[in-house]
Each structure stands twice: as C-alpha cells, then as structure tokens.
Amino acid sequence: MLLRPSERWLQAHSSRYGYCSVSSSHAVSNEHRKTGGSGFSSKLAAGPSFRDFVKNVAAGEKGSPDLQEEAEETHPYLPEDSQIGTGRKVYFETYGCQMNVNDTEIAWSILQKKGYLRTSDLAQADVILLVTCSVREKAEQTIWNRLQQLTALKRRRPRSQTPLKIGILGCMAERLKKQLLEREKLVDVLAGPDAYRDLPRLLSVSESGQQAINVLLSLEETYADVMPVQLHPQARAAFVSIMRGCDNMCSYCIVPFTRGRERSRPLASILQEVRMLSDQGVKEVTLLGQNVNSYRDTSEVQFCSSEPTHMSRGFSSLYRDRKGGLRFSELLERVSRIDPDMRVRFTSPHPKDFPDEVLQLIQERHNICKQIHLPAQSGSTRILQAMRRGYTREAYLELVDHIRSVIPEVSLSSDFIAGFCGETEEDHLQTVSLLREVRYNVGFLFAYSVRKKTHAYHRLQDDVPGEVKQRRLEELIRVFREEAASLNLGLVGSTQLVLVEGVSKRSAVELSGRNDSNVKVIFPNLEDPTDCASGGTAGIKPGDYVRVKVQQEHCTARILLTRLTLVYRSAQGRQQTQQHSSDMSKKHEANVFNNSYKQLKTPVGWFR
C-alpha cells in the first residue's frame, strides 16, 4: 500500500506515541466551519508546510538513525524547547517488582537526556513520578494513599515556585487510567509501561495545566536503544531487562493486560549493556522478564529457523508453539562469558520453559548462580487447572526432581497464592504438603485478590472468605519458615562464597552480602592481610568476594574468614584478581538468615 508523505508521517508518529487522529479532510472541514476560510488559511500558513513532511520522510528513507530519531521526536504543535527539562528536579518512588526498578532506570535515562535533574529530597522536587504495581489490591491501595499525601503537598506548594507535577508510571497507569484521571484529579501525567519515551512530551503538555496520558501498549517496544541509568551508581548489582510482556494468560494474573504481549530485546543490545555494567564494576546482573526463560530473539535473519520451542516434560501452554529465534539458553551462555567474575541470575521464569540445555548450562558455568525461581502458585492439581498454569502437581514435582538431579546444589524459591477461587481445605493442605516436600530457600506468599479483566474475574467466583484466606496464608508462611530454617541449619560447617553488598542495616560495624543461593549473610567488617610478609592490610569493599565458613555456637551462627578475593580494575581497565589468606585463628560472630523473612513481613510482589 502506497501512502502520501503526510500520511506516512502521521502513521509513524501515531504508532510511536499512540496518538489518536482523524482524517485531514475531516479536521479541515471542522476548522473551516469554526473559523471561516480566512482564519484557517492563516493558521495553516503558520504551521508546518508540505516541505517539512517531505523532509522528515526523506530522512527516514535514508535510514539514518539520527535523522529518523530527530524526525520522530519533533512535535510541530509544541515549542522547540518545551520538552527540555531546563533543570527541573524529578523525584522517583518505585513500588513492586524488579521490572519496575529497571523501568525507573529507563525513565530516568530518557528524562536525563532532556535536561531533567534527579533529587532524593521530596521537598525539592518539581516532578514526582511513582512507578506502580497492579499485581495485588494492597499494592494499589498503597499508591492511592500515597497520592493523597502528595496532593496535599502539591496544594501547600508556594505560588512563587514552579507548580508541582505528579505522574503515575507503569502497570497502575494502564489499568486504572480512568479512575486516576477522574478521581479528584490527583495526577497530571499517566504513562504506561510502553510509553516512557513519551515522558518529555507528556510533562511538557502538563505544564500548560492539562492532564497528559499515553498508556497504549506496544507489540515491539523493548527500549533496546535506551541504556538505563542506575539510581545507585555505587551498587555492585544491577538489573538487565531482556524481554517485556507475557503470553501465558494465567487466570489470576493482570500482567498480560498491563504490560502486553511478549517481545524480546535484541541480543546485541543486552550484551552491550552487560559489558557496560562490567566496565563500571558491577559484580552481579539479574536478567529480567515477566516470563524471562521464554526469551526468543528474532531480530536477525540468522536467528530464524523452524526449530520448535522445547518445554519441560508434562507442561503445556495456552498459545501455539513458537518456532525459530535465539533462545534463552544461548543468551544466558553469551552473558556468562562476558565477565567470569560477574554473577548472573534471572527472574521471573515459568516452570514450563526449563529445557535440559538451560539446566546443563547453569550447572556447568560457575558464575551462573545455582538458584532457580520456580513459581508453583498451588500444590493442588485442581487449583492449578483453574489457574490455567499448564501443569499438574505431579509434573511440577517431577521437574523439581529433575532439576536437583542435574544441579545437586541448587536452591529453589517459589510463589504461592492462598485462597484462590474455589480453593477447599483439602486443596490448601496439598499446598502445605508441597512446601514441606520441596523445601524452598526463599518464598513469596500472598492471599489472592481478584483483578479485573482477568479470566478469574470473568469466569470464576472469588468465594473464599477474607479471614480464611488470611489464616491459610499464615499457615503457609509458618510452614515455609520452618523448612527454610532447617535448610539454613544445613549451612553450618559449609564454606560459602559471599558477594559483599555493603554495610549492614543492623550495625555500622558489620557488612552484608549474599551467597550463590541468594541467602543474606551479615559478618564483621574486617581488614584482610594483602601481604603477609609486610603486614599490610586492605579493607573489605562492596563488590569483593569473601569466602566464609559457617559454624554454630549457642544457636548463633558464626563465621570464619578463610580466604578473601579482591577484584579490582587497573587504570587501563584490565581486570585483575588477587587472593589472600586471612588469620585462620580468629572467629567472628555473624548472623546468617534467609532474606525471605523480611519479604514475608512486607510482601510487595516478587521483589523488595
């Protein structure tokens, strides 16, 4: 189909920013009726000419990314400098999962290039952006309460200052757009998960006193060309988004409706970001996706083939089998080769997408953590069927056995929902028994809350009373803690390699870090001998690896430093590693605990 230049320009801009438009003839006739022919002619003369449209189209046809990007980001109805931040300060608050943390970094990267500044002081902010979660009702209620507080702050702002703008980003913006705009007009800007590129324009529109919104979902957006800017540059761990959206359509889940269909980020873009993080001294990356292990890059011709997707034995999917593309195992293999001293994790996977090649790779590569998140959701086959999970209890347990046979030292984490539609006491007891049989190191457990648009909302009955949901949730938490505590006791006498994260929140004289299984370890801040002959010492720093031996004494875990590995970079950027022995005669107290205890006290999704 051939399009006139003006139509091609309009189509490109509409697909990029989600604009709604009417035909030019209709717009002209309306304007003509309102202003008369002479008034319209004068406005037309002052606007973009046909030559402007031809120039932009020609730039796109030449294939120049710079010219094409410039053409796409030009809005004739806005002043040239209206999208420049001009030093306005942005304050971010992030709620929910790891994906929202990464989304915050993407949004900040886009705004930073437009001249915005970031502040950690709410009182200094000119723009407040909340990156939100819609997975559970409690998460949304937290945002509503926060908006009331921020609106009060907005009203108290002195007239001499720039008017405070409040924006909602992420899943809640897409799901509750109508309520957010109409309910007491609490927000100025709404941007869905696929509209962060449009943030400068939306903020510019809001400056005129209008509400600005873009919540359209995309079939292609992965932000592959946007390098996220870490909110904490000194951190030694980072998140790398490799795909967006989800096609699984579990009956309880709102994610496919708030984040759209699955699409994978090109391999080259991912590897570039991981290399950049390695050069910055990051020692652990977590590959992110709503269904991270269904990654399938089809961006290059050589990745295309007729090979079907391989699922775990006994698992099925609601959508048709996907063929071709570079798969998750190949991506994981290439990422692990970039920096042998950089740990690699991934979350959140679906149990159906664990073919043997993924498991074998995790076992073979020392820097791929032997920790797998394996969301079960329920231990009852009947409830799993109602959830449309695509597997039975028996198939799930068979997968657990297979994983442990390939990776004997693996640690497992999982998600569970208490009180799903139609859950009986027998169904609940089957979930309890699954917790005891599998024995997870980390758990994320929540009571079911119905979400509009989902299959469960339309077809199932939320018939489990709230007090019953809460009782069952407390029972699941109690059983999980008992099994996790037992697993932690099994660490006594073992030597663990811990990546130091920083000073412990419990004490300024202690450090904290995590082992390969993602179990947090707190230990004294010691100095390690760098040269036993000269007696020189070096302090332990974030990003260092420390080998510890865990011992038990009077029900308190104790730690024995056996060896310290300091990893640093020379001025030329070449990585060097030195290993040193420490004083084996000293024993130091430390607390070793499973971080999931904190998560269970303040559940906010699959990240906190």
C-alpha positions as CSV (number, residue, x, y, z in Angstrom):
1,M,0.0,0.0,0.0
2,L,1.4,3.4,-1.0
3,L,0.9,6.4,1.3
4,R,1.2,10.1,0.6
5,P,4.2,11.6,2.6
6,S,1.8,13.3,5.0
7,E,0.0,10.0,5.7
8,R,3.3,8.2,6.3
9,W,4.5,10.8,8.7
10,L,1.2,10.6,10.6
11,Q,1.3,6.8,10.6
12,A,4.8,6.8,12.0
13,H,4.0,9.3,14.8
14,S,0.8,7.6,15.7
15,S,2.4,4.2,16.1
16,R,5.3,5.6,18.1
17,Y,3.4,7.7,20.5
18,G,-0.1,6.3,20.4
19,Y,-1.7,9.4,19.1
20,C,-5.4,9.2,18.0
21,S,-6.2,11.2,14.9
22,V,-8.9,11.9,12.4
23,S,-8.6,12.3,8.7
24,S,-7.2,15.5,7.4
25,S,-10.3,16.3,5.4
26,H,-12.5,15.9,8.4
27,A,-10.2,18.1,10.5
28,V,-10.1,20.8,7.8
29,S,-13.9,20.9,7.4
30,N,-14.4,21.3,11.2
31,E,-11.9,24.0,11.5
32,H,-13.3,25.7,8.4
33,R,-16.7,25.7,9.9
34,K,-15.4,27.2,13.2
35,T,-13.1,29.9,12.0
36,G,-14.0,30.6,8.4
37,G,-11.8,30.1,5.4
38,S,-9.6,33.1,6.0
39,G,-8.9,32.2,9.6
40,F,-8.0,28.6,8.7
41,S,-5.7,29.8,5.9
42,S,-3.7,32.0,8.3
43,K,-3.3,29.1,10.8
44,L,-2.3,26.8,8.0
45,A,0.4,29.2,6.8
46,A,1.8,29.4,10.3
47,G,2.0,25.6,10.7
48,P,4.3,23.0,9.2
49,S,4.4,23.1,5.4
50,F,4.3,20.2,2.9
51,R,8.1,20.6,2.6
52,D,8.5,19.8,6.3
53,F,6.7,16.5,5.9
54,V,8.7,15.6,2.8
55,K,12.0,16.4,4.6
56,N,11.1,14.1,7.5
57,V,10.0,11.2,5.3
58,A,13.2,11.5,3.2
59,A,15.3,11.4,6.4
60,G,13.6,8.2,7.4
61,E,14.0,6.6,4.0
62,K,17.8,7.3,4.0
63,G,18.0,5.0,7.0
64,S,19.9,7.5,9.2
65,P,19.1,6.6,12.8
66,D,19.9,10.1,14.0
67,L,17.8,11.9,11.3
68,Q,15.0,9.4,11.8
69,E,15.0,9.8,15.6
70,E,15.1,13.6,15.2
71,A,12.1,13.5,12.8
72,E,10.1,11.2,15.1
73,E,10.7,13.2,18.2
74,T,9.6,16.5,16.6
75,H,6.2,17.8,17.5
76,P,5.0,20.7,15.4
77,Y,2.4,21.8,17.9
78,L,5.0,22.2,20.7
79,P,7.6,24.9,21.0
80,E,11.1,23.7,20.2
81,D,12.4,23.9,23.8
82,S,9.2,22.8,25.5
83,Q,10.5,19.2,26.0
84,I,13.7,20.3,27.6
85,G,13.8,19.8,31.4
86,T,15.7,23.1,32.0
87,G,16.9,21.9,35.3
88,R,13.6,20.7,36.8
89,K,14.1,18.2,39.5
90,V,12.5,14.7,39.4
91,Y,11.8,12.5,42.4
92,F,11.1,8.8,41.8
93,E,9.3,6.3,44.1
94,T,9.3,2.7,42.9
95,Y,6.8,0.1,44.0
96,G,6.6,-3.6,43.2
97,C,8.8,-5.9,41.3
98,Q,12.4,-5.8,39.9
99,M,10.9,-4.9,36.5
100,N,9.7,-1.6,38.0
101,V,13.2,-0.9,39.3
102,N,14.5,-1.3,35.8
103,D,11.6,0.8,34.3
104,T,12.6,3.6,36.7
105,E,16.1,3.5,35.4
106,I,14.8,3.6,31.8
107,A,12.5,6.6,32.6
108,W,15.3,8.4,34.3
109,S,17.7,7.8,31.4
110,I,15.2,9.3,29.0
111,L,14.5,12.4,31.2
112,Q,18.1,12.9,32.0
113,K,18.9,13.4,28.3
114,K,16.2,16.1,28.2
115,G,17.9,18.2,30.9
116,Y,16.0,17.0,34.0
117,L,17.8,16.6,37.3
118,R,17.2,13.9,39.8
119,T,16.7,14.6,43.5
120,S,16.3,12.3,46.5
121,D,14.7,15.1,48.5
122,L,10.9,15.2,48.1
123,A,10.7,18.8,49.2
124,Q,13.0,19.9,46.3
125,A,11.1,18.0,43.6
126,D,9.3,19.8,40.7
127,V,8.1,16.5,39.3
128,I,7.1,13.4,41.4
129,L,6.9,10.1,39.4
130,L,5.5,6.9,41.1
131,V,6.4,3.7,39.3
132,T,3.5,1.5,40.2
133,C,2.4,-2.1,40.6
134,S,-1.1,-3.6,40.0
135,V,-0.5,-7.3,40.8
136,R,-2.5,-7.1,44.1
137,E,-5.1,-4.8,45.5
138,K,-2.9,-4.0,48.5
139,A,-0.2,-2.6,46.2
140,E,-2.7,-0.3,44.5
141,Q,-4.2,0.9,47.8
142,T,-0.7,1.9,48.9
143,I,-0.5,4.1,45.8
144,W,-3.9,5.7,46.4
145,N,-2.9,6.6,50.0
146,R,0.4,8.0,48.7
147,L,-1.4,10.1,46.1
148,Q,-3.5,11.7,48.8
149,Q,-0.3,12.7,50.7
150,L,1.4,14.1,47.6
151,T,-1.7,16.0,46.6
152,A,-1.7,17.7,50.0
153,L,2.0,18.6,49.4
154,K,1.1,20.0,46.0
155,R,-1.6,22.3,47.5
156,R,0.9,23.6,50.1
157,R,3.5,24.5,47.5
158,P,4.2,28.3,47.4
159,R,2.9,30.1,44.4
160,S,6.4,31.6,43.8
161,Q,7.7,28.1,42.9
162,T,7.1,26.1,39.7
163,P,3.8,24.1,40.1
164,L,4.4,20.6,41.3
165,K,3.6,17.9,38.8
166,I,2.6,14.3,39.8
167,G,2.8,11.4,37.5
168,I,1.9,7.7,37.6
169,L,4.0,5.3,35.6
170,G,3.8,1.6,34.9
171,C,1.0,-1.0,35.4
172,M,-1.4,1.0,37.5
173,A,-1.4,3.8,34.9
174,E,-2.6,1.4,32.3
175,R,-5.1,-0.5,34.4
176,L,-6.7,2.4,36.3
177,K,-6.3,5.3,33.9
178,K,-9.9,6.4,34.1
179,Q,-10.1,6.4,37.9
180,L,-6.7,8.2,38.2
181,L,-7.8,11.0,35.9
182,E,-11.3,11.5,37.3
183,R,-10.8,10.7,41.0
184,E,-10.3,14.1,42.4
185,K,-7.8,14.8,39.6
186,L,-4.8,13.5,41.6
187,V,-2.3,13.2,38.8
188,D,-1.0,15.3,35.9
189,V,0.7,12.6,33.9
190,L,-0.1,9.0,33.1
191,A,2.5,6.8,31.2
192,G,2.1,3.1,30.7
193,P,5.0,0.6,30.6
194,D,5.5,1.1,26.9
195,A,5.2,4.9,26.8
196,Y,8.3,6.1,28.7
197,R,9.8,7.6,25.5
198,D,6.9,9.9,25.5
199,L,7.5,11.3,29.1
200,P,9.2,14.5,28.0
201,R,6.2,15.4,25.8
202,L,3.7,14.4,28.4
203,L,5.4,16.6,31.0
204,S,5.5,19.4,28.6
205,V,1.8,19.2,27.9
206,S,1.1,19.1,31.7
207,E,3.0,22.4,32.1
208,S,0.0,24.1,30.4
209,G,-2.3,22.8,33.1
210,Q,-3.7,19.9,31.1
211,Q,-3.6,16.2,32.1
212,A,-1.4,14.2,29.8
213,I,-1.8,10.5,29.1
214,N,-0.2,7.7,27.0
215,V,-1.0,4.2,28.1
216,L,-1.0,2.4,24.8
217,L,0.7,-1.0,24.7
218,S,3.2,-1.9,22.0
219,L,3.9,-5.1,20.2
220,E,7.6,-4.1,19.6
221,E,8.8,-1.8,22.4
222,T,11.8,-3.2,24.4
223,Y,13.7,0.1,24.9
224,A,16.7,-1.7,23.3
225,D,18.4,1.6,22.4
226,V,17.9,3.1,25.9
227,M,20.8,2.4,28.3
228,P,19.3,2.5,31.8
229,V,20.9,4.9,34.3
230,Q,21.4,3.2,37.7
231,L,19.7,5.0,40.5
232,H,22.5,4.0,42.8
233,P,25.8,4.2,40.8
234,Q,27.8,2.7,43.7
235,A,25.8,-0.5,43.7
236,R,27.5,-3.7,42.7
237,A,24.4,-5.4,41.4
238,A,22.1,-4.4,38.5
239,F,19.0,-5.5,36.7
240,V,19.0,-6.0,32.9
241,S,15.7,-6.3,31.1
242,I,15.7,-8.9,28.3
243,M,12.1,-9.1,27.4
244,R,8.7,-7.4,28.2
245,G,5.1,-8.7,28.5
246,C,3.7,-12.1,29.0
247,D,1.6,-14.5,26.8
248,N,0.8,-17.1,29.5
249,M,-2.6,-15.7,30.5
250,C,-2.8,-17.3,33.9
251,S,-6.4,-16.9,35.1
252,Y,-5.5,-14.7,38.1
253,C,-2.8,-12.5,36.5
254,I,-3.2,-8.9,35.3
255,V,0.3,-8.7,33.8
256,P,-0.7,-9.5,30.1
257,F,-3.3,-6.7,30.3
258,T,-0.9,-4.1,31.9
259,R,2.3,-5.0,30.1
260,G,1.1,-6.5,26.8
261,R,2.3,-9.4,24.7
262,E,5.8,-11.0,24.9
263,R,8.6,-9.4,22.9
264,S,12.3,-10.0,23.3
265,R,15.0,-7.4,23.3
266,P,17.7,-8.0,20.7
267,L,20.8,-9.9,21.8
268,A,23.3,-7.3,20.8
269,S,21.6,-4.6,23.0
270,I,21.6,-6.9,26.0
271,L,25.3,-7.8,25.6
272,Q,26.2,-4.2,25.2
273,E,24.5,-3.2,28.5
274,V,26.1,-6.1,30.4
275,R,29.6,-5.2,29.1
276,M,29.0,-1.6,30.2
277,L,27.9,-2.7,33.6
278,S,31.0,-4.9,33.9
279,D,33.2,-1.9,33.0
280,Q,31.5,0.1,35.8
281,G,32.5,-2.6,38.3
282,V,29.1,-4.3,38.7
283,K,29.6,-7.8,40.0
284,E,26.1,-9.3,39.7
285,V,23.4,-8.9,37.0
286,T,19.9,-10.2,37.1
287,L,18.2,-10.8,33.7
288,L,14.6,-9.7,33.9
289,G,11.4,-10.5,32.2
290,Q,7.8,-11.3,33.2
291,N,8.5,-14.8,31.6
292,V,12.2,-14.5,31.4
293,N,13.1,-18.0,30.2
294,S,10.7,-17.8,27.2
295,Y,13.1,-15.3,25.6
296,R,13.2,-15.6,21.8
297,D,15.1,-13.1,19.8
298,T,14.0,-13.0,16.1
299,S,15.7,-9.6,15.3
300,E,18.3,-11.1,13.0
301,V,17.9,-13.4,10.0
302,Q,20.4,-15.9,11.3
303,F,18.3,-16.5,14.4
304,C,15.3,-17.6,12.3
305,S,14.7,-21.4,12.0
306,S,11.9,-23.9,12.1
307,E,13.0,-25.4,15.4
308,P,10.1,-25.5,17.9
309,T,10.1,-24.4,21.5
310,H,11.1,-27.2,23.9
311,M,9.1,-27.2,27.1
312,S,9.6,-29.1,30.4
313,R,8.2,-32.6,30.4
314,G,4.5,-32.7,31.3
315,F,3.9,-29.0,30.8
316,S,1.7,-27.2,28.2
317,S,0.9,-23.7,27.1
318,L,-2.3,-21.9,26.0
319,Y,-0.6,-20.3,23.0
320,R,0.6,-22.0,19.9
321,D,4.2,-23.4,19.7
322,R,6.7,-20.8,18.8
323,K,9.4,-21.6,16.2
324,G,12.8,-20.1,15.5
325,G,14.7,-17.4,17.2
326,L,17.7,-17.3,19.5
327,R,16.6,-18.9,22.8
328,F,17.2,-18.2,26.4
329,S,19.9,-20.8,26.8
330,E,22.0,-19.1,24.1
331,L,21.5,-15.7,25.6
332,L,22.5,-17.0,29.1
333,E,25.6,-18.6,27.7
334,R,26.8,-15.5,26.0
335,V,26.1,-13.2,29.0
336,S,28.0,-15.6,31.3
337,R,31.1,-15.3,29.1
338,I,31.4,-11.5,29.3
339,D,32.9,-11.4,32.8
340,P,33.8,-14.6,34.6
341,D,33.8,-12.7,37.9
342,M,30.3,-11.4,37.4
343,R,27.4,-13.4,38.9
344,V,24.4,-14.0,36.6
345,R,20.9,-14.5,37.9
346,F,17.5,-14.4,36.1
347,T,13.9,-13.9,37.2
348,S,11.0,-14.5,36.9
349,P,10.7,-17.7,34.9
350,H,7.8,-20.1,34.2
351,P,8.3,-23.7,35.1
352,K,7.3,-24.8,31.5
353,D,10.4,-23.2,30.0
354,F,13.2,-25.2,31.6
355,P,14.6,-27.5,28.8
356,D,17.7,-29.5,29.6
357,E,20.1,-27.2,27.8
358,V,19.3,-24.4,30.3
359,L,19.8,-26.7,33.3
360,Q,23.1,-28.1,32.0
361,L,24.4,-24.6,31.4
362,I,23.6,-23.5,34.9
363,Q,25.4,-26.5,36.3
364,E,28.5,-26.0,34.0
365,R,29.1,-22.3,34.4
366,H,30.5,-21.3,37.8
367,N,29.2,-17.7,37.5
368,I,25.6,-18.6,36.8
369,C,24.0,-18.8,40.2
370,K,22.7,-22.2,41.3
371,Q,19.5,-20.7,42.4
372,I,16.2,-21.1,40.4
373,H,12.9,-19.4,41.0
374,L,10.2,-22.0,40.3
375,P,6.7,-20.5,40.9
376,A,4.2,-23.2,41.9
377,Q,1.3,-21.0,43.0
378,S,-0.5,-24.0,44.4
379,G,0.0,-27.6,45.4
380,S,-3.4,-28.8,44.1
381,T,-3.8,-30.0,40.6
382,R,-7.4,-28.9,40.6
383,I,-6.5,-25.4,41.6
384,L,-3.6,-25.3,39.1
385,Q,-6.0,-26.2,36.4
386,A,-8.3,-23.3,37.5
387,M,-5.3,-21.0,37.4
388,R,-4.5,-22.2,33.8
389,R,-0.9,-22.9,34.8
390,G,-0.4,-25.7,32.3
391,Y,0.8,-28.4,34.6
392,T,-0.2,-30.8,37.4
393,R,1.3,-31.2,40.9
394,E,2.9,-34.4,39.7
395,A,4.6,-32.7,36.7
396,Y,5.9,-29.9,38.9
397,L,7.4,-32.4,41.4
398,E,9.0,-34.3,38.5
399,L,10.6,-31.1,37.3
400,V,11.9,-30.4,40.8
401,D,13.5,-33.8,41.0
402,H,15.0,-33.4,37.5
403,I,16.5,-30.0,38.4
404,R,18.0,-31.4,41.5
405,S,19.5,-34.4,39.7
406,V,21.2,-32.0,37.1
407,I,22.1,-29.3,39.7
408,P,22.5,-31.1,43.1
409,E,23.5,-28.0,45.0
410,V,20.6,-25.9,43.6
411,S,18.4,-23.7,45.9
412,L,14.8,-23.1,45.0
413,S,12.4,-20.2,45.5
414,S,8.7,-20.0,44.7
415,D,5.5,-18.1,44.6
416,F,2.2,-19.2,46.3
417,I,-1.3,-17.8,46.3
418,A,-3.6,-18.6,49.3
419,G,-7.3,-18.7,48.9
420,F,-7.7,-18.8,45.1
421,C,-11.2,-19.2,43.7
422,G,-12.8,-22.4,44.7
423,E,-9.9,-23.5,47.0
424,T,-11.0,-26.0,49.6
425,E,-9.3,-27.0,52.8
426,E,-8.0,-30.2,51.0
427,D,-6.5,-28.0,48.2
428,H,-4.8,-25.9,50.9
429,L,-3.4,-28.9,52.7
430,Q,-1.9,-30.1,49.4
431,T,-0.1,-26.8,49.1
432,V,1.2,-27.2,52.6
433,S,2.5,-30.6,51.8
434,L,4.2,-29.3,48.6
435,L,6.0,-26.7,50.7
436,R,7.3,-29.5,53.0
437,E,8.2,-31.8,50.2
438,V,10.1,-29.4,48.0
439,R,11.6,-27.2,50.8
440,Y,12.3,-23.7,49.4
441,N,15.1,-21.4,50.4
442,V,13.0,-18.3,49.6
443,G,9.3,-17.9,49.3
444,F,6.8,-15.2,48.2
445,L,3.4,-15.9,49.6
446,F,0.2,-13.8,49.3
447,A,-3.5,-14.0,49.7
448,Y,-5.5,-14.0,46.5
449,S,-7.0,-10.6,45.4
450,V,-9.2,-10.6,42.3
451,R,-8.0,-8.4,39.3
452,K,-10.4,-7.0,36.7
453,K,-10.0,-8.1,33.1
454,T,-8.6,-11.5,34.1
455,H,-10.1,-14.8,33.3
456,A,-10.8,-15.4,37.0
457,Y,-12.7,-12.1,37.3
458,H,-15.0,-13.0,34.4
459,R,-15.4,-16.8,34.8
460,L,-14.6,-17.8,38.4
461,Q,-16.1,-16.9,41.8
462,D,-13.9,-15.3,44.5
463,D,-15.7,-17.4,47.1
464,V,-13.0,-17.9,49.8
465,P,-13.8,-15.5,52.8
466,G,-11.1,-13.0,53.6
467,E,-10.5,-14.4,57.1
468,V,-10.0,-17.9,55.6
469,K,-7.5,-16.5,53.1
470,Q,-5.6,-14.9,55.9
471,R,-5.5,-18.0,58.0
472,R,-4.3,-20.1,55.2
473,L,-1.7,-17.6,54.3
474,E,-0.3,-17.5,57.8
475,E,-0.2,-21.3,57.8
476,L,1.8,-21.3,54.6
477,I,4.2,-18.7,55.9
478,R,4.7,-20.7,59.1
479,V,5.5,-23.9,57.2
480,F,7.8,-22.1,54.8
481,R,9.8,-20.6,57.7
482,E,10.2,-23.9,59.4
483,E,11.6,-25.5,56.2
484,A,13.8,-22.5,55.4
485,A,15.2,-22.5,58.9
486,S,16.0,-26.2,58.6
487,L,17.8,-25.5,55.3
488,N,19.8,-22.7,56.9
489,L,20.9,-25.0,59.7
490,G,22.3,-27.2,56.9
491,L,24.7,-24.4,56.0
492,V,26.5,-24.9,59.3
493,G,30.0,-26.2,58.6
494,S,29.9,-25.3,55.0
495,T,32.1,-22.7,53.2
496,Q,30.1,-20.1,51.3
497,L,31.3,-17.6,48.7
498,V,29.7,-14.2,49.6
499,L,29.5,-11.2,47.3
500,V,29.8,-8.1,49.6
501,E,27.0,-5.6,49.1
502,G,27.8,-3.0,51.7
503,V,27.3,-2.0,55.3
504,S,24.6,-4.0,57.2
505,K,21.4,-2.2,58.2
506,R,21.7,-3.9,61.5
507,S,25.1,-2.5,62.5
508,A,27.6,0.0,61.1
509,V,30.5,-2.2,62.1
510,E,29.1,-5.2,60.0
511,L,28.9,-5.9,56.3
512,S,26.2,-7.8,54.4
513,G,26.3,-9.9,51.3
514,R,24.7,-12.8,49.6
515,N,25.9,-16.3,48.7
516,D,25.2,-18.1,45.5
517,S,21.8,-19.3,46.8
518,N,20.8,-15.6,47.4
519,V,20.9,-16.1,51.2
520,K,21.9,-13.0,53.0
521,V,25.0,-13.2,55.3
522,I,26.0,-10.5,57.8
523,F,29.6,-10.5,59.1
524,P,32.0,-8.2,60.8
525,N,33.8,-5.5,58.8
526,L,37.4,-6.8,59.0
527,E,40.7,-6.0,57.4
528,D,42.4,-8.6,55.3
529,P,46.2,-9.1,55.0
530,T,47.3,-8.2,51.5
531,D,50.9,-9.1,52.1
532,C,51.6,-11.5,55.0
533,A,55.3,-10.6,55.0
534,S,55.0,-6.9,55.2
535,G,51.8,-7.0,57.4
536,G,49.8,-4.7,55.0
537,T,46.0,-4.8,55.2
538,A,43.1,-3.9,53.0
539,G,39.5,-3.3,53.9
540,I,36.7,-5.3,52.5
541,K,34.7,-3.3,50.0
542,P,31.4,-3.8,48.2
543,G,32.0,-5.9,45.1
544,D,34.6,-8.1,46.9
545,Y,34.1,-11.8,47.2
546,V,34.7,-13.3,50.7
547,R,34.8,-17.0,51.4
548,V,33.3,-17.8,54.8
549,K,32.8,-20.9,56.8
550,V,29.6,-21.1,58.8
551,Q,29.7,-22.6,62.4
552,Q,27.1,-22.9,65.0
553,E,27.6,-21.9,68.7
554,H,24.8,-21.4,71.2
555,C,22.2,-21.2,68.5
556,T,24.0,-18.3,66.9
557,A,25.7,-18.7,63.5
558,R,29.4,-17.8,63.5
559,I,31.6,-17.1,60.6
560,L,35.3,-17.9,60.0
561,L,37.1,-16.0,57.3
562,T,39.2,-18.5,55.3
563,R,40.1,-16.6,52.2
564,L,39.4,-13.2,50.6
565,T,39.3,-12.5,46.9
566,L,39.7,-8.8,46.0
567,V,38.6,-7.9,42.5
568,Y,39.6,-4.5,41.1
569,R,40.3,-2.8,37.9
570,S,43.6,-1.1,36.8
571,A,43.8,2.3,35.2
572,Q,43.8,0.6,31.8
573,G,40.5,-1.1,32.6
574,R,42.0,-4.6,32.7
575,Q,40.6,-6.8,35.4
576,Q,43.0,-8.3,37.9
577,T,42.4,-10.7,40.7
578,Q,44.3,-11.3,43.9
579,Q,43.6,-13.9,46.5
580,H,44.9,-13.6,50.1
581,S,44.8,-15.7,53.2
582,S,43.4,-14.3,56.4
583,D,44.0,-15.1,60.0
584,M,42.5,-18.6,60.4
585,S,42.7,-18.4,64.2
586,K,40.0,-15.7,64.6
587,K,36.3,-16.5,64.8
588,H,33.8,-13.8,64.4
589,E,30.1,-13.7,65.1
590,A,27.7,-13.2,62.3
591,N,24.0,-13.6,61.7
592,V,23.0,-15.8,58.7
593,F,19.4,-15.5,57.8
594,N,17.0,-16.0,54.9
595,N,16.0,-12.7,53.5
596,S,12.5,-14.0,52.7
597,Y,11.6,-13.4,56.3
598,K,11.7,-9.7,55.6
599,Q,9.8,-10.2,52.4
600,L,7.0,-12.1,54.1
601,K,6.6,-9.3,56.7
602,T,6.2,-6.7,53.9
603,P,5.0,-8.6,50.8
604,V,5.1,-6.3,47.7
605,G,5.4,-8.7,44.9
606,W,8.3,-10.7,43.6
607,F,10.9,-8.0,44.7
608,R,11.7,-5.9,47.7
